[in-house]
Amino acid sequence: MLMFICGVSACELTTEPLPTDAVLFEPPAVYARWWKMTEACSGRSGDLAALRWYRVQSSSVTYNRRSFAGFWSANENWIVLARGQDDNGAAVRHEMLHALIQGSGHPRAEFLEACASLVACSSECIADGEPWRAPQQEYVVFPPDSLEVDSEAQLLARETDGQRWLRLQLTVRNPRGRAVLITAPGDAVSSGAFAAEVRGPTGNITRTDNSGDSSAMFFRPYEAKTRLFEFRVASELTSYRVPSGTHLVRGGYARRWAAYDTVIVGP
């Protein structure tokens, strides 16, 4: 059986069968919305109903001593997700993008440009694509406080299966008519990090999208970069779930934060 293992870390051609602990599951209704979003950013179309979805009980899918959040099988049109990743919209859409482009690689045009705001792409994913080069030579170097950082939190209407999701849309904008390269204390990954913070009655969490790609720190004149974070309403607070109650929610970039939105999350 021919299979491409394609997670947020890497993709490999392999004859590895479906993991023995993989359990078939019915995709939640939100997957239809995520599929449409991935179709829109990629300019591709496909049949979501043709995909089969599996999850395993471990926190990662292991193959050849390497761990993956999930993978897409080109031969069988499977998507297999590690435990907890079925609520991780960026990881799920990463695999959806593979299914739509029908490829195992990570082309820059799709994963780091057109769909960068919606799909996860780790260091190995970045290395798999074409190297990034600044589109122009003339730019100025500024700290993160030279950018405009805004976010908007919204409790969405129920999906058709009854699930409810909290959405945070983060927007980072260069207000200048000149290209800007952002620098911040720490390493390059931290400098280009997009983040979401949720503070509520049961605790606080910060979720970070660490883009190690240099393009995350380069802004064309007046360019705005966006990132989407979503949390399913559930009984506990995790990186991808939020319980009922009143929460303070905000987005940030390179340690620079937007103002909090107050969101009352209902069951």
N, C-alpha and C positions, 0 to 999 in steps of 0.2 A: 504494500500500500504506500503510495507516494504522498508525502505530506510536507507542507511548508510550516515550520514553527515560526510564528511571527508575533512577538510580544512587544511590550514597550521598550524592551532592551535590544532585541535582535531578531533576525529571521534566518532559518537554516533549512536546507533541503534534507529530508530525512525519511527513513522508512519506519520511524517510530509509530507504533499503533496508538489508538486512543488510550489514555491512561486508565488503568484498571479500576480506579476509584471514581472515574468520571460519571456524573449523574446527569441525565437529560433533564432540562427544565424548560418550562414555557416562558418565553421572554415577556417581561412586564410591559404594560402599555407604553411606558416612557420610551422604550426602545424604538417604537415607531416614530416618535418625535425626534429622537437622536439620529435615526436613520435619515430622515428628511433633512436635518441640519447638515449631515455629512454629505448627502447628495448635493445640497446647495453649494457648499464650500468647494467641493471637488469638481462640480460640473458633470458628474457621472450619475447614472441611474441604474437601479438594480431591483431585484425582488427580495425583500426582507423575508418573506414567507418561505423562501427556498433555503434559508439558513437553518441549521440545527444548533442548539445551544447546550453546552455542558458546563458543569462546575465540578471542581475537585475540592476535597476537604482541607488540603494543605494551604498554607498562606502563599505558596508560589507553585508553579508547575516546573518541575525539574527535568531537564534533558541534558545528557552529556556533561553533568556537573555544573550546569548553568541554570539560573532561575528566571522564570518568565511570569509576568502578570497574566498572560493569556496567549493563545495562538489561534491562527486561522489555518484551516486545512484547505489547500487548493483542490485536492483530489475529491474530498468528500463534502466540501462546503460546510465544515464544522467551525464553530468558535468555541474554544474551551477556556474558561476563566478560573483563576485561582480563588480560594475562599475570600469573600468580601469584595472582590473586584466587580461583581455584578452590579454594585451601586456606584462604581467609579466611572462616571460618564466619559472622562477623557480617555481612559483605558478601553472602554467598550467601543467608543467611536474610532479609536486607533485600529481595532480589529475590523470594524465596519469599513473603514477606508481601504484596508487591504482587500476586503471582499468586493468593494466597488471598483477598484483599479485592477483587480485580478492579478496582483503581483506581490512578490515576497519582499521586494526591496523597499527602501524609504526615500523615494524621490523628493528632493528639496522642494520642488514646485508644489507638491501636495502636502507633505507633512510639516514643513517648516515655513511655508508661505501661505498658500490658499487656505489651509485648514489649521494653521498654527494656533488659533485662538480656541480650538475645540478639541484637539487630540493631543495626547501625551507623546513626547518624543525624548527619550533619555539619551545619554551620551553615546551609546552604541548605535541607537537609531540615527543620531546626528552624524556620526562617523560613516554610516552606511550611505549617506547622500552625498551630493556634490558639495565641495568646500564653499563656504560663503566668502564673498569678497564685497567690500564696501562699494556701493554703486557709484560713488563719486569720491574724488580725492579731497575736496575742500570740506572740512567740518571743524567744529569747535568742540573742545572737551569740557564738559560741565558735570557737576555733581547731580544727584537725583532731585534735589530741591529746585532744579531749573525746569522740571517737568510739571505738568498739571496731572494730578492723580485723583480720579473720581471713581466712585462705585455706587451701585444701586442694588439694594436687596429687595426681593419681592417674594411673597408666598404665593405660589402658583395655584390655579384652580386644580381640582382633583383630576387625575387621569381617569380614563374609562374603567380601569380596574380598581379604582378607589384610592390608589397611592397619591400622596401629596408631596410636593418638592419645594424646597426653598432655593431660589436662584440668586446668585450674586454675579452681577456683570461689572467687571473691572475695566476701566478705560484709562490709559496712560498716553498723554498727548504732549508733543513738542510744540510750544506756542510760538516758536521762532521761524523766521523765513530762511534759516540756515540749518544745514544738517548738524546733528549733535551726536557725539559719542559720550555715553554716560559712564562715569567711574564712581565707585563707592568703596569704603573701607572693606577689606576682606577679599576673598578670591573672586574670580570672574563669575562663577556660578551664582554666588550670593548677590553680586551686583546686578545680575539680570533676572532676579527672582520675582515672579508674580505670586501674590499670596492672598489668602482669605483668612479672616479671623472671626470666630464666633464665640461670644461670651454670654453664658446663660446661667440659669439657676443650678444646673448640675455640673458646671465646670466650663473650662475654656479650651478651645483647640485652635491651632493655626495650621492651615494647609498650604503648602508651598509648591509652586510649579517652577522648579529650578531649571531654567533653560541655559544649558552650557554653550549654546550657540551664540556666537558673537553678534548675530543679527538682532538678538533680543536687547542689545545695548546700543544699537544704532538707530537713530530716528531721522528720517528725511524731513525736510522743511514741512512743518504743520502736520506731520504724520501722527496718527493715533493707533496704538496697539491695544487689543482687547484680550481678555481672558474670561472664560466662563467657569464658574464653580457652582455645583448643585449639590444639595443635601436632601436625602429622603427623610421625610418625617417618620420617626420610629420611636422606640421606647428608650433608646440610649443615645449618648453623644459620642460619635466617632468621627473619623476623618471624612466619612461620607454620609453620616446620618445625624439628625438633630431631633431632640425630643420636644414635646409640647412645652410651652412657656414663653416668657418674654426674653428676647435675645437682642444683644447688640452685635451688629454685623458690619464688617468693613473690609475693603480690599486695600492692597498695598503693592508697592513696587520698590525693590532695592532699599528696603527698610523705611520707605516714605509711605505714610498711611493716609487714606482718605478719612473723612468724618464718618462716625458710626451712624448707621440706620437702626432704628428700633423696630423690631418685627415681632409681632405676637403670633406665635406658631400654634395653630390648633391641631387637634388629633385628626 
